[in-house]
Amino acid sequence: MIRHTHRWFYAAFVIALLLSSSAIAGVTASGIIGVDQVHSLYPNIDGVDDLTGNVQRVAIVDTGIDWSHPALAGRVVAGVNYAAGASWGSEAPSAYMDQHGHGTFVSGLVASNQPGMMGVAPNVELVAVRVLASNGQGSFSDVATGLQWVNDHAAELNITAVNLSLGTTNTYASPEAVPSLSTYNQLHDQLIALEQKDIVTVVSAGNGSSSTGLSVPAIYDEVVSVGSSTVTDRVSATSNRNASLEALAPGEGIQSLWVDGGYSYGSGTSYAAPYVTAAAVLTRDMIDHQAWVQAGAQADLDGEFDSYQDRFTDLIQSTGVDVYDAASDYTYDRLDLFAALTALDPNPPSVPEPASLIMIGAGMLMMTHRRSRMIG
């Protein structure tokens, strides 16, 4: 939200730590989108190029990453700090260490290799772009500077996807409705440049419960905007959504990593977005894999689309699970990663019939809701 208060405004980037217990016994977010099937039936679709061995890397633009966490050890390969402070602009590991927790939580959903809490793409590597300080505060200009760093280092570091689990508390019905502020424009310019490089940028839609708009930067056309869904495939009550929302992913009762080697539960669109970010990596790997197997050649990532991001968005929408939302009177597509990958496979694996699931004690216990703001 752009809050005009006296002589300054707040460009509030929602961190939205909705701490929660697990929602329904026996149902996990990874299971809902087919991650377990992917790991079992597509072990070679892991974000690592079959021919060159090059590892895809995901830039986590957030509060930094706890690179010492055992579930991420050795796989945070680079980073930078653009959060306010004496180490602004430093690429030293100590400068981009997460002192908050949010960025580490997001990173775990993408790339944790902790048994029992495996990320969607546990073999990928991460790049920490710290733009929020230990109190969760930062500025739009710092985020834009962080994205410019990603653009400048993308080829060198093989960055193929960017996760932005942040956004304004104000919502906008369309990109045209976004105020023409220099900080917004700088941010938008960097997002345009990322898409032109065939780097997928995934952005959380925000947790303002709006049924008519999305936050910035989720509202921009050059990103994949993601809302939160429940374990029963409904739009989460707190999730922003409108006709511009491009995908849903599980975002309630999510478990992941925390700082100091810890673990935590949380809810919100911040935690839905990383599932889609990791899906973009594995989908890219499948396209590359099929091109090599079938033609012995490098893949045409874009296909008939203007960009790989457009192709990826079309894929997850065409293979996703329909979720109707009465508040916005719109049907959204919840990510089904296994379906997306099999749609790209001319010889998809056979899937055994699942055992019947008996769910006992369904319910969700909502706990504390903490929100951090960025001052722009």
Buried (B, 14 or more C-beta within 10 A) or exposed (E): BBBEEEEEBBBBBBBBBBBBEBBBEEBBBBBBBBBBBBBEBBEEBBBBBBEEEEBBBBBBBBBBBBBBBEBBEEBBBBBBBBBBEEBBEBBEBEBBBBBBBBBBBBBBBBBBBBEEBBBBBBBBBBBBBBBBBBBBBBBBBBBBBBBBBBBEBBEEBBBBBBBBBBBBBBBBBBBEEBEEBEBBBBBBBBBBBBBEBBBBBBBBBBBBEBBEBBBBBBBBBBBBBBBBBBBEBBBBEBBBBBEBBBBBBBBBBBBBBBBEEEBBBBBBBBBBBBBBBBBBBBBBBBBBBBBBEEEEEEBEBBBEBEBBBBBBBBBBBEBBBEBEBEBBEBEBBBBBBBBBBBBBBEEBEEEEEEEEEEEEEEEBEEEEBEBBBBBB
